[in-house]
Amino acid sequence: MVGESSEIPDLLRIPRPLQEKFYAAALEEAQTLSKQIADFSSTVEEISRMIGGGVYVVKASDEWRDFKIGVVDGSDVPAVNDRIGLRYGLYSVAYKLFKGLDPVDDGEWFYGDRLSGKISMQRESFLKILDLLTTYYERYAARNILNQVDLVMVDGSFFGYRAGCSMVKEEELNWTDGLTNTAFKTVFDLISRINDLTVELVESGKAFGVIKRVSTMALDGYMCYLYGPQRGVTLSDRSVLGMLMKPGEVFDYENVFGQNLRFDVLTWYRKTYMDSSIKRKEPEVILRKAESRVFLQLVADLTPHRPGRGGWKSYENAPVVRAARSTKRVFVKTVEDIPPICVEFSSTMPDRLRELVLSYVYGTANPATGLPLALDLVDDLVSLPRGVCREFVNEIEAEMLRRGFSRESLLAVFSRYNPQKEEG
């Protein structure tokens, strides 16, 4: 009987009125999705024609097998222990060197540490700062191996850390880097250092990023720009291209949009059009507004500019803003049943080297993920299990007991917080 009970679907364990409501909601959702698929299917040919000029076949080459390639990745996990009244986060970073696909002897490096913060700190702020620390060490590692390798592959977009920086950049940090003994008084001090390291990577012309999760909707924005918002596709570029591309094909935004229309600006086109405060809806007006929004967000997140104040245009030519506006993105379809992989380049990388990178990404794709095998390997090496941070917190408590603190004294301190509420 116990075995039979355990096989009952969870949906059937809840009260019948709720069952009926959720089943009805599932039918409604299926109907909505069916309409979206039908709408998209009716415009597939038009979209295919639109992007056709941007698709070409990877230029196969084995030259990358003789290249020394450095792969950098990082991981972080948060945990909250209200018994102690502190938030904890653990972060780890690693790089590994390869000659083509072959690991280089003694060619790896690992580093990890912890971030602690008071329970009074906003959870979103704590998580953002933890993410920034991880990014800092990723950029630090990538910069340190620049002169040892022909190419550096980083996990994610060069400026993927930008989002949300404006919300935390004025907060106190008072943190010292355990590797360089550099002191960072504020979060912006840390952001500024990440900016410098990232710009150095971009300007080297040797670095590229592989973006696992990308929600860019530039194709939707481009259709809205050409034909109006009623003709857009309201799907991410990765989703659209996943249905239209074949393995071994590359999609390049610039081949469709030209050099004057950027994917990040077009991604904002629909939102800008729908903004009720914008009265004039001419395409060029919307495009200029969208471009201003992209600039303003870059300035707010990555420069000393204080959000809500004027004068942001004085930062338009800041090195980090110029670098963020110079990157190029393409999609590579590597595996049949997996959406294409987004690859980001520096504009300073020579065309021949970009072609070699694309050949490398395609030629080394993991059949299970579509990502380069080397990146998956480093990701496996550096990833921290979710439970490790909770065990770290428990070890702190255990060490306090080993140092002679009585359980009564610990309980007296911990009882100020809700002992039931833990996150990790």
DRENDO-1510 file (C-alpha; in Angstrom, 1 decimal, always signed):
<recs>
REC; n; res; u; v; w
REC; 1; MET; +0.0; +0.0; +0.0 .
REC; 2; VAL; +2.8; +2.4; +0.8 .
REC; 3; GLY; +4.4; +1.8; -2.6 .
REC; 4; GLU; +1.0; +2.4; -4.3 .
REC; 5; SER; +0.5; +5.7; -2.4 .
REC; 6; SER; +3.9; +7.0; -3.3 .
REC; 7; GLU; +3.1; +6.6; -7.0 .
REC; 8; ILE; +0.0; +8.9; -6.8 .
REC; 9; PRO; +0.7; +12.2; -8.7 .
REC; 10; ASP; +1.1; +15.2; -6.5 .
REC; 11; LEU; -1.7; +16.9; -8.3 .
REC; 12; LEU; -4.1; +14.3; -7.1 .
REC; 13; ARG; -3.0; +14.8; -3.5 .
REC; 14; ILE; -4.5; +18.3; -3.2 .
REC; 15; PRO; -8.2; +19.1; -2.6 .
REC; 16; ARG; -10.5; +18.4; -5.5 .
REC; 17; PRO; -11.6; +22.0; -6.1 .
REC; 18; LEU; -7.9; +22.9; -6.5 .
REC; 19; GLN; -7.3; +19.9; -8.8 .
REC; 20; GLU; -10.1; +21.1; -11.1 .
REC; 21; LYS; -8.8; +24.6; -11.1 .
REC; 22; PHE; -5.3; +23.6; -12.0 .
REC; 23; TYR; -6.4; +21.2; -14.7 .
REC; 24; ALA; -8.6; +24.0; -16.2 .
REC; 25; ALA; -5.6; +26.4; -16.0 .
REC; 26; ALA; -3.4; +23.8; -17.8 .
REC; 27; LEU; -6.0; +23.6; -20.7 .
REC; 28; GLU; -6.1; +27.4; -20.9 .
REC; 29; GLU; -2.3; +27.6; -21.0 .
REC; 30; ALA; -2.2; +24.9; -23.7 .
REC; 31; GLN; -4.7; +27.0; -25.8 .
REC; 32; THR; -2.5; +30.1; -25.4 .
REC; 33; LEU; +0.6; +28.3; -26.4 .
REC; 34; SER; -1.1; +26.7; -29.4 .
REC; 35; LYS; -2.1; +30.2; -30.6 .
REC; 36; GLN; +1.5; +31.5; -30.2 .
REC; 37; ILE; +2.9; +28.6; -32.2 .
REC; 38; ALA; +0.3; +29.0; -34.9 .
REC; 39; ASP; +1.0; +32.8; -35.1 .
REC; 40; PHE; +4.7; +32.1; -35.3 .
REC; 41; SER; +4.3; +29.4; -37.9 .
REC; 42; SER; +2.4; +31.8; -40.2 .
REC; 43; THR; +5.4; +34.1; -40.2 .
REC; 44; VAL; +8.2; +31.5; -40.4 .
REC; 45; GLU; +8.8; +32.1; -44.1 .
REC; 46; GLU; +8.9; +35.8; -43.7 .
REC; 47; ILE; +11.3; +35.5; -40.8 .
REC; 48; SER; +13.4; +33.0; -42.7 .
REC; 49; ARG; +13.8; +35.5; -45.6 .
REC; 50; MET; +14.6; +38.3; -43.2 .
REC; 51; ILE; +17.5; +36.5; -41.5 .
REC; 52; GLY; +18.6; +34.5; -44.5 .
REC; 53; GLY; +21.3; +37.0; -45.4 .
REC; 54; GLY; +22.8; +36.6; -41.9 .
REC; 55; VAL; +23.2; +32.8; -42.0 .
REC; 56; TYR; +26.3; +31.1; -43.3 .
REC; 57; VAL; +28.1; +27.8; -42.8 .
REC; 58; VAL; +31.0; +27.5; -40.3 .
REC; 59; LYS; +34.3; +27.5; -42.1 .
REC; 60; ALA; +35.7; +24.2; -40.9 .
REC; 61; SER; +39.3; +24.3; -39.8 .
REC; 62; ASP; +41.5; +22.2; -37.5 .
REC; 63; GLU; +43.9; +25.0; -36.9 .
REC; 64; TRP; +42.6; +25.5; -33.4 .
REC; 65; ARG; +44.1; +22.1; -32.4 .
REC; 66; ASP; +47.5; +23.8; -32.3 .
REC; 67; PHE; +46.2; +26.7; -30.3 .
REC; 68; LYS; +46.7; +27.1; -26.5 .
REC; 69; ILE; +43.2; +28.0; -25.1 .
REC; 70; GLY; +42.5; +29.1; -21.6 .
REC; 71; VAL; +39.0; +28.4; -20.2 .
REC; 72; VAL; +37.7; +30.4; -17.2 .
REC; 73; ASP; +34.5; +29.7; -15.2 .
REC; 74; GLY; +33.2; +30.4; -11.7 .
REC; 75; SER; +30.4; +29.3; -9.4 .
REC; 76; ASP; +28.7; +30.7; -6.2 .
REC; 77; VAL; +26.1; +29.5; -3.8 .
REC; 78; PRO; +24.3; +31.5; -1.1 .
REC; 79; ALA; +22.9; +30.3; +2.2 .
REC; 80; VAL; +21.1; +32.1; +5.1 .
REC; 81; ASN; +21.4; +30.8; +8.6 .
REC; 82; ASP; +19.1; +32.8; +10.9 .
REC; 83; ARG; +20.4; +31.1; +14.0 .
REC; 84; ILE; +23.6; +32.9; +13.5 .
REC; 85; GLY; +22.1; +36.0; +12.0 .
REC; 86; LEU; +24.4; +36.1; +9.0 .
REC; 87; ARG; +24.1; +35.5; +5.3 .
REC; 88; TYR; +26.9; +33.4; +3.8 .
REC; 89; GLY; +28.0; +32.9; +0.2 .
REC; 90; LEU; +30.7; +30.7; -1.1 .
REC; 91; TYR; +32.3; +31.3; -4.5 .
REC; 92; SER; +34.9; +29.4; -6.5 .
REC; 93; VAL; +36.7; +30.2; -9.7 .
REC; 94; ALA; +39.0; +28.1; -11.9 .
REC; 95; TYR; +40.9; +28.2; -15.2 .
REC; 96; LYS; +42.2; +25.3; -17.2 .
REC; 97; LEU; +44.6; +25.4; -20.2 .
REC; 98; PHE; +44.2; +23.3; -23.2 .
REC; 99; LYS; +46.2; +22.6; -26.4 .
REC; 100; GLY; +43.3; +22.2; -28.7 .
REC; 101; LEU; +41.2; +19.6; -26.7 .
REC; 102; ASP; +44.1; +18.2; -24.7 .
REC; 103; PRO; +44.6; +19.5; -21.2 .
REC; 104; VAL; +48.0; +21.1; -20.5 .
REC; 105; ASP; +50.1; +19.6; -17.7 .
REC; 106; ASP; +49.9; +21.8; -14.6 .
REC; 107; GLY; +47.7; +24.1; -16.5 .
REC; 108; GLU; +44.9; +24.7; -14.0 .
REC; 109; TRP; +44.2; +27.0; -11.1 .
REC; 110; PHE; +41.5; +27.1; -8.4 .
REC; 111; TYR; +40.5; +29.7; -5.9 .
REC; 112; GLY; +37.5; +30.0; -3.5 .
REC; 113; ASP; +36.5; +31.9; -0.5 .
REC; 114; ARG; +33.4; +33.2; +1.4 .
REC; 115; LEU; +31.3; +36.3; +1.6 .
REC; 116; SER; +29.5; +37.1; +4.8 .
REC; 117; GLY; +26.8; +39.7; +5.4 .
REC; 118; LYS; +24.4; +40.6; +8.1 .
REC; 119; ILE; +20.8; +39.3; +8.0 .
REC; 120; SER; +19.7; +43.0; +7.7 .
REC; 121; MET; +21.2; +43.2; +4.3 .
REC; 122; GLN; +18.7; +43.0; +1.5 .
REC; 123; ARG; +18.8; +39.5; +0.0 .
REC; 124; GLU; +18.9; +40.9; -3.6 .
REC; 125; SER; +21.9; +43.1; -2.7 .
REC; 126; PHE; +23.7; +40.2; -1.1 .
REC; 127; LEU; +23.2; +38.0; -4.1 .
REC; 128; LYS; +24.3; +40.7; -6.5 .
REC; 129; ILE; +27.5; +41.3; -4.5 .
REC; 130; LEU; +28.2; +37.6; -4.4 .
REC; 131; ASP; +27.8; +37.5; -8.2 .
REC; 132; LEU; +30.2; +40.4; -8.6 .
REC; 133; LEU; +32.9; +38.8; -6.4 .
REC; 134; THR; +32.7; +35.7; -8.6 .
REC; 135; THR; +32.9; +37.8; -11.7 .
REC; 136; TYR; +35.9; +39.7; -10.3 .
REC; 137; TYR; +37.9; +36.5; -9.8 .
REC; 138; GLU; +36.8; +35.2; -13.2 .
REC; 139; ARG; +38.1; +38.4; -14.9 .
REC; 140; TYR; +41.2; +38.3; -12.7 .
REC; 141; ALA; +42.0; +34.8; -13.8 .
REC; 142; ALA; +41.3; +35.5; -17.4 .
REC; 143; ARG; +43.5; +38.6; -17.4 .
REC; 144; ASN; +46.4; +36.6; -15.7 .
REC; 145; ILE; +46.5; +34.0; -18.5 .
REC; 146; LEU; +46.2; +36.4; -21.4 .
REC; 147; ASN; +49.9; +36.3; -22.2 .
REC; 148; GLN; +50.1; +32.5; -21.8 .
REC; 149; VAL; +47.5; +31.6; -24.4 .
REC; 150; ASP; +46.3; +32.2; -28.0 .
REC; 151; LEU; +42.6; +32.4; -26.9 .
REC; 152; VAL; +40.7; +32.9; -23.7 .
REC; 153; MET; +37.1; +31.6; -23.4 .
REC; 154; VAL; +34.9; +33.0; -20.6 .
REC; 155; ASP; +31.6; +31.8; -19.4 .
REC; 156; GLY; +28.9; +34.2; -20.3 .
REC; 157; SER; +28.8; +37.7; -21.8 .
REC; 158; PHE; +31.7; +40.1; -21.2 .
REC; 159; PHE; +29.4; +42.6; -19.5 .
REC; 160; GLY; +26.8; +40.2; -18.2 .
REC; 161; TYR; +27.5; +41.4; -14.7 .
REC; 162; ARG; +26.1; +44.9; -15.6 .
REC; 163; ALA; +22.4; +44.2; -14.8 .
REC; 164; GLY; +21.5; +45.4; -11.3 .
REC; 165; CYS; +24.8; +47.2; -10.5 .
REC; 166; SER; +23.1; +50.5; -10.2 .
REC; 167; MET; +21.1; +49.1; -7.2 .
REC; 168; VAL; +24.1; +48.2; -5.2 .
REC; 169; LYS; +27.0; +50.3; -6.4 .
REC; 170; GLU; +26.8; +52.9; -3.6 .
REC; 171; GLU; +26.6; +50.3; -0.8 .
REC; 172; GLU; +29.6; +49.9; +1.6 .
REC; 173; LEU; +31.6; +46.8; +1.0 .
REC; 174; ASN; +34.7; +47.0; +3.1 .
REC; 175; TRP; +36.2; +43.9; +1.6 .
REC; 176; THR; +39.8; +43.0; +0.9 .
REC; 177; ASP; +40.8; +40.7; -1.9 .
REC; 178; GLY; +42.6; +37.7; -0.4 .
REC; 179; LEU; +44.8; +37.3; -3.4 .
REC; 180; THR; +46.1; +40.8; -4.1 .
REC; 181; ASN; +45.3; +42.5; -0.7 .
REC; 182; THR; +43.4; +45.2; -2.6 .
REC; 183; ALA; +40.8; +46.9; -0.4 .
REC; 184; PHE; +37.4; +47.8; -1.8 .
REC; 185; LYS; +35.5; +50.3; +0.3 .
REC; 186; THR; +32.3; +50.4; -1.8 .
REC; 187; VAL; +30.6; +48.0; -4.2 .
REC; 188; PHE; +31.4; +50.5; -7.0 .
REC; 189; ASP; +35.1; +50.2; -6.2 .
REC; 190; LEU; +34.7; +46.5; -7.0 .
REC; 191; ILE; +32.6; +47.2; -10.1 .
REC; 192; SER; +35.2; +49.6; -11.3 .
REC; 193; ARG; +38.0; +47.0; -11.0 .
REC; 194; ILE; +35.8; +44.4; -12.9 .
REC; 195; ASN; +35.3; +47.1; -15.6 .
REC; 196; ASP; +39.0; +47.6; -16.0 .
REC; 197; LEU; +39.8; +43.9; -16.2 .
REC; 198; THR; +36.9; +43.3; -18.7 .
REC; 199; VAL; +38.0; +46.2; -20.9 .
REC; 200; GLU; +41.5; +44.8; -20.9 .
REC; 201; LEU; +40.1; +41.4; -22.1 .
REC; 202; VAL; +38.0; +43.0; -24.8 .
REC; 203; GLU; +40.8; +45.1; -26.1 .
REC; 204; SER; +43.2; +42.2; -26.2 .
REC; 205; GLY; +41.4; +40.7; -29.2 .
REC; 206; LYS; +42.0; +37.3; -27.8 .
REC; 207; ALA; +39.0; +36.7; -25.6 .
REC; 208; PHE; +35.5; +35.4; -26.4 .
REC; 209; GLY; +32.4; +34.6; -24.4 .
REC; 210; VAL; +30.0; +31.7; -24.6 .
REC; 211; ILE; +26.6; +32.7; -23.3 .
REC; 212; LYS; +24.5; +29.8; -22.0 .
REC; 213; ARG; +21.4; +31.7; -21.2 .
REC; 214; VAL; +20.5; +34.6; -23.5 .
REC; 215; SER; +17.1; +36.4; -23.7 .
REC; 216; THR; +18.0; +38.9; -26.4 .
REC; 217; MET; +15.0; +39.7; -28.6 .
REC; 218; ALA; +16.6; +41.7; -31.4 .
REC; 219; LEU; +14.8; +39.9; -34.2 .
REC; 220; ASP; +11.5; +40.8; -32.6 .
REC; 221; GLY; +12.6; +44.4; -32.3 .
REC; 222; TYR; +13.8; +44.4; -35.9 .
REC; 223; MET; +10.4; +43.2; -37.2 .
REC; 224; CYS; +8.6; +45.8; -35.0 .
REC; 225; TYR; +10.9; +48.4; -36.4 .
REC; 226; LEU; +10.2; +47.4; -40.0 .
REC; 227; TYR; +6.5; +46.5; -39.9 .
REC; 228; GLY; +5.1; +47.6; -36.5 .
REC; 229; PRO; +4.7; +45.7; -33.2 .
REC; 230; GLN; +1.7; +43.6; -34.5 .
REC; 231; ARG; +4.2; +41.8; -36.8 .
REC; 232; GLY; +6.8; +40.9; -34.1 .
REC; 233; VAL; +7.4; +37.4; -32.9 .
REC; 234; THR; +7.7; +38.0; -29.0 .
REC; 235; LEU; +10.2; +35.2; -28.8 .
REC; 236; SER; +13.9; +35.2; -27.9 .
REC; 237; ASP; +16.4; +35.2; -30.7 .
REC; 238; ARG; +17.7; +31.8; -29.5 .
REC; 239; SER; +14.2; +30.3; -29.7 .
REC; 240; VAL; +13.6; +31.7; -33.2 .
REC; 241; LEU; +16.9; +30.7; -34.6 .
REC; 242; GLY; +16.7; +27.3; -33.0 .
REC; 243; MET; +13.8; +26.5; -35.3 .
REC; 244; LEU; +15.4; +27.9; -38.4 .
REC; 245; MET; +19.1; +27.0; -38.2 .
REC; 246; LYS; +20.8; +23.7; -39.1 .
REC; 247; PRO; +23.9; +22.3; -37.4 .
REC; 248; GLY; +27.0; +24.0; -38.7 .
REC; 249; GLU; +25.3; +27.2; -39.5 .
REC; 250; VAL; +26.1; +30.6; -38.0 .
REC; 251; PHE; +23.8; +33.7; -37.7 .
REC; 252; ASP; +25.5; +37.1; -37.6 .
REC; 253; TYR; +23.4; +40.1; -36.5 .
REC; 254; GLU; +25.5; +42.6; -38.5 .
REC; 255; ASN; +24.8; +40.7; -41.7 .
REC; 256; VAL; +21.1; +41.5; -41.3 .
REC; 257; PHE; +21.0; +44.8; -39.3 .
REC; 258; GLY; +24.2; +46.4; -40.6 .
REC; 259; GLN; +26.7; +48.1; -38.3 .
REC; 260; ASN; +24.5; +50.9; -37.2 .
REC; 261; LEU; +21.7; +48.8; -35.6 .
REC; 262; ARG; +22.8; +46.9; -32.5 .
REC; 263; PHE; +21.1; +43.9; -31.0 .
REC; 264; ASP; +20.8; +45.4; -27.6 .
REC; 265; VAL; +19.0; +48.5; -28.9 .
REC; 266; LEU; +16.6; +46.4; -31.0 .
REC; 267; THR; +15.9; +44.3; -28.0 .
REC; 268; TRP; +14.5; +47.4; -26.3 .
REC; 269; TYR; +12.5; +48.5; -29.3 .
REC; 270; ARG; +9.2; +46.8; -28.4 .
REC; 271; LYS; +9.3; +47.9; -24.7 .
REC; 272; THR; +10.1; +51.5; -25.8 .
REC; 273; TYR; +7.2; +51.5; -28.3 .
REC; 274; MET; +4.8; +50.3; -25.6 .
REC; 275; ASP; +5.8; +53.0; -23.2 .
REC; 276; SER; +2.8; +55.2; -22.8 .
REC; 277; SER; +4.9; +58.2; -22.0 .
REC; 278; ILE; +6.3; +58.2; -25.6 .
REC; 279; LYS; +3.7; +59.9; -27.7 .
REC; 280; ARG; +5.4; +59.8; -31.1 .
REC; 281; LYS; +5.5; +56.3; -32.5 .
REC; 282; GLU; +7.5; +56.8; -35.7 .
REC; 283; PRO; +10.1; +54.0; -36.0 .
REC; 284; GLU; +13.2; +56.3; -36.0 .
REC; 285; VAL; +11.9; +58.1; -32.9 .
REC; 286; ILE; +11.4; +54.8; -31.1 .
REC; 287; LEU; +14.8; +53.6; -32.2 .
REC; 288; ARG; +16.5; +56.8; -30.8 .
REC; 289; LYS; +14.6; +56.4; -27.5 .
REC; 290; ALA; +15.6; +52.8; -27.3 .
REC; 291; GLU; +19.2; +53.6; -27.9 .
REC; 292; SER; +19.1; +56.3; -25.2 .
REC; 293; ARG; +17.8; +53.8; -22.8 .
REC; 294; VAL; +20.6; +51.4; -23.5 .
REC; 295; PHE; +23.2; +54.1; -23.0 .
REC; 296; LEU; +21.6; +55.4; -19.8 .
REC; 297; GLN; +21.5; +51.9; -18.3 .
REC; 298; LEU; +25.1; +51.3; -19.1 .
REC; 299; VAL; +26.1; +54.6; -17.6 .
REC; 300; ALA; +23.9; +54.0; -14.5 .
REC; 301; ASP; +25.3; +50.5; -13.9 .
REC; 302; LEU; +29.0; +50.8; -14.9 .
REC; 303; THR; +30.1; +54.4; -14.1 .
REC; 304; PRO; +30.1; +56.7; -11.1 .
REC; 305; HIS; +27.0; +58.4; -12.4 .
REC; 306; ARG; +24.2; +58.5; -9.7 .
REC; 307; PRO; +20.9; +57.3; -11.1 .
REC; 308; GLY; +18.2; +59.9; -11.2 .
REC; 309; ARG; +20.6; +62.8; -11.7 .
REC; 310; GLY; +21.4; +64.6; -15.0 .
REC; 311; GLY; +24.7; +64.7; -16.7 .
REC; 312; TRP; +24.8; +61.1; -17.7 .
REC; 313; LYS; +25.9; +62.0; -21.3 .
REC; 314; SER; +29.3; +63.0; -20.0 .
REC; 315; TYR; +30.0; +59.3; -19.5 .
REC; 316; GLU; +29.1; +58.3; -23.0 .
REC; 317; ASN; +32.7; +58.0; -24.0 .
REC; 318; ALA; +33.9; +56.2; -20.8 .
REC; 319; PRO; +36.1; +53.3; -21.8 .
REC; 320; VAL; +33.8; +50.7; -20.2 .
REC; 321; VAL; +30.7; +52.1; -22.0 .
REC; 322; ARG; +32.6; +52.2; -25.4 .
REC; 323; ALA; +33.8; +48.6; -24.8 .
REC; 324; ALA; +30.3; +47.4; -23.9 .
REC; 325; ARG; +28.9; +49.0; -27.1 .
REC; 326; SER; +31.6; +47.4; -29.2 .
REC; 327; THR; +31.0; +43.7; -28.7 .
REC; 328; LYS; +29.6; +41.5; -31.4 .
REC; 329; ARG; +27.4; +38.4; -31.1 .
REC; 330; VAL; +26.7; +35.5; -33.3 .
REC; 331; PHE; +24.7; +32.3; -32.9 .
REC; 332; VAL; +26.2; +28.9; -33.8 .
REC; 333; LYS; +24.0; +25.8; -34.2 .
REC; 334; THR; +26.2; +23.0; -32.9 .
REC; 335; VAL; +23.8; +20.1; -32.1 .
REC; 336; GLU; +20.6; +19.1; -33.9 .
REC; 337; ASP; +18.1; +19.1; -31.0 .
REC; 338; ILE; +19.6; +21.9; -28.9 .
REC; 339; PRO; +19.1; +25.7; -29.5 .
REC; 340; PRO; +22.1; +27.5; -31.0 .
REC; 341; ILE; +24.9; +28.7; -28.8 .
REC; 342; CYS; +25.6; +32.5; -28.5 .
REC; 343; VAL; +29.2; +33.6; -28.9 .
REC; 344; GLU; +30.4; +37.1; -28.1 .
REC; 345; PHE; +33.5; +38.6; -29.6 .
REC; 346; SER; +35.5; +41.7; -29.1 .
REC; 347; SER; +35.4; +44.0; -32.1 .
REC; 348; THR; +39.2; +44.1; -32.0 .
REC; 349; MET; +39.4; +40.3; -32.7 .
REC; 350; PRO; +40.6; +39.8; -36.3 .
REC; 351; ASP; +38.1; +38.2; -38.7 .
REC; 352; ARG; +40.3; +35.2; -39.3 .
REC; 353; LEU; +40.5; +34.5; -35.5 .
REC; 354; ARG; +36.7; +34.8; -35.1 .
REC; 355; GLU; +36.3; +32.2; -37.9 .
REC; 356; LEU; +38.7; +29.9; -36.0 .
REC; 357; VAL; +36.7; +30.4; -32.8 .
REC; 358; LEU; +33.5; +29.5; -34.4 .
REC; 359; SER; +35.1; +26.4; -36.0 .
REC; 360; TYR; +36.4; +25.5; -32.5 .
REC; 361; VAL; +33.0; +26.0; -30.8 .
REC; 362; TYR; +31.3; +23.8; -33.5 .
REC; 363; GLY; +34.0; +21.2; -33.7 .
REC; 364; THR; +34.2; +20.6; -29.9 .
REC; 365; ALA; +30.5; +20.7; -29.1 .
REC; 366; ASN; +29.3; +18.4; -26.3 .
REC; 367; PRO; +26.4; +16.4; -27.9 .
REC; 368; ALA; +24.6; +16.6; -24.6 .
REC; 369; THR; +24.7; +20.4; -24.1 .
REC; 370; GLY; +25.9; +21.9; -27.4 .
REC; 371; LEU; +28.6; +23.8; -25.5 .
REC; 372; PRO; +32.3; +23.4; -26.1 .
REC; 373; LEU; +33.6; +20.4; -24.2 .
REC; 374; ALA; +36.3; +22.4; -22.5 .
REC; 375; LEU; +33.8; +24.8; -21.0 .
REC; 376; ASP; +31.6; +21.9; -19.7 .
REC; 377; LEU; +34.7; +20.3; -18.1 .
REC; 378; VAL; +35.7; +23.5; -16.3 .
REC; 379; ASP; +32.1; +24.1; -15.2 .
REC; 380; ASP; +32.0; +20.6; -13.7 .
REC; 381; LEU; +35.3; +21.2; -11.9 .
REC; 382; VAL; +34.3; +24.5; -10.4 .
REC; 383; SER; +30.5; +24.1; -9.7 .
REC; 384; LEU; +29.6; +24.2; -6.0 .
REC; 385; PRO; +26.8; +21.8; -4.9 .
REC; 386; ARG; +23.9; +23.7; -3.3 .
REC; 387; GLY; +24.3; +22.0; +0.0 .
REC; 388; VAL; +27.9; +22.9; +0.5 .
REC; 389; CYS; +27.1; +26.4; +1.8 .
REC; 390; ARG; +24.7; +25.0; +4.4 .
REC; 391; GLU; +27.4; +22.5; +5.5 .
REC; 392; PHE; +29.9; +25.4; +5.7 .
REC; 393; VAL; +27.5; +27.3; +8.1 .
REC; 394; ASN; +27.1; +24.1; +10.2 .
REC; 395; GLU; +30.9; +23.8; +10.4 .
REC; 396; ILE; +31.1; +27.3; +11.8 .
REC; 397; GLU; +28.6; +26.3; +14.5 .
REC; 398; ALA; +30.6; +23.1; +15.2 .
REC; 399; GLU; +33.8; +25.0; +15.5 .
REC; 400; MET; +32.3; +27.4; +18.0 .
REC; 401; LEU; +31.3; +24.4; +20.1 .
REC; 402; ARG; +34.8; +22.9; +19.8 .
REC; 403; ARG; +36.2; +26.2; +21.1 .
REC; 404; GLY; +34.3; +25.8; +24.3 .
REC; 405; PHE; +31.1; +27.8; +23.9 .
REC; 406; SER; +28.3; +26.0; +25.6 .
REC; 407; ARG; +25.1; +25.0; +23.8 .
REC; 408; GLU; +23.2; +27.2; +26.2 .
REC; 409; SER; +25.3; +30.3; +25.2 .
REC; 410; LEU; +24.9; +29.5; +21.5 .
REC; 411; LEU; +21.2; +29.0; +21.9 .
REC; 412; ALA; +20.9; +32.3; +23.7 .
REC; 413; VAL; +22.5; +34.1; +20.8 .
REC; 414; PHE; +20.7; +32.1; +18.1 .
REC; 415; SER; +17.3; +32.4; +19.7 .
REC; 416; ARG; +17.1; +36.0; +18.6 .
REC; 417; TYR; +16.3; +34.7; +15.2 .
REC; 418; ASN; +13.8; +32.3; +13.7 .
REC; 419; PRO; +15.5; +28.9; +13.9 .
REC; 420; GLN; +13.1; +27.4; +11.3 .
REC; 421; LYS; +13.9; +29.7; +8.5 .
REC; 422; GLU; +17.0; +28.7; +6.5 .
REC; 423; GLU; +17.7; +29.3; +2.8 .
REC; 424; GLY; +20.3; +27.8; +0.6 .
</recs>
